[in-house]
Amino acid sequence: MDIGANLKAVRKLKGLSQRELAKRAGVTNSTISMIEKNSVSPSVSSLKKVLAGIPMSLVDFFSIDDGSIGDQKVVYRGNELLDIGTGELVYKLIGRDYPNRAMSVMSETYPVNADTGAEMLQHKGEEGGIVVEGKIELTVGEEVFILEKGDSYYFNSEHPHRFRNPFEQPCQLMSATTSADF
């Protein structure tokens, strides 16, 4: 997916200038420009912040290319999962076209030295997950936790948080968040 081209198309469709979107999102004009030119690959938290200025969810944004909002399904095959990650992060959303989803369930992969960005994530709802492979560093507020295979977490997502993999192998985890704004 061409994140820059899609952001530009959505921005124009909504009748927003780069300056207006930047103001709404609380970022600089140059940030919007660099994303649209694909000069930078925004972190998940940065892209989510920019899309909030439209407003648009990550799911809606990443569904633009294939245009699919389909029938209610029960089973989602591996090749049908929507990757809503940015940069090196892989966030595969399960059940993206389920009507009125109340939560987001994802398979997340953090390559070595990958993280969710310098800016801490913060959103309404709750978040939980389990480490399937590898290790991950989770920061919630001022606390830093190291989770290994089989360890899990659950917290109020309104607390600033971030995920980071400073370890020597990729980390995979399964997660769920409420509300379904991913």
Stockholm file with secondary structure:
# STOCKHOLM 1.0

chainA/1-182         MDIGANLKAVRKLKGLSQRELAKRAGVTNSTISMIEKNSVSPSVSSLKKVLAGIPMSLVDFFSIDDGSIGDQKVVYRGNELLDIGTGELVYKLIGRDYPNRAMSVMSETYPVNADTGAEMLQHKGEEGGIVVEGKIELTVGEEVFILEKGDSYYFNSEHPHRFRNPFEQPCQLMSATTSADF
#=GR chainA/1-182 SS CCHHHHHHHHHHHTTCCHHHHHHHHTSCHHHHHHHHTTSSCCCHHHHHHHHHTTTCCHHHHHTTTTCCCCSCCSCCCGGGCEECCCTTCEEEEESTTSTTCSSEEEEEEECTTCBSCSSCBCCSSEEEEEEEESEEEEEETTEEEEEETTCEEEEETTSCEEEECCSSSCEEEEEEESSCCC
#=GC SS_cons         CCHHHHHHHHHHHTTCCHHHHHHHHTSCHHHHHHHHTTSSCCCHHHHHHHHHTTTCCHHHHHTTTTCCCCSCCSCCCGGGCEECCCTTCEEEEESTTSTTCSSEEEEEEECTTCBSCSSCBCCSSEEEEEEEESEEEEEETTEEEEEETTCEEEEETTSCEEEECCSSSCEEEEEEESSCCC
//
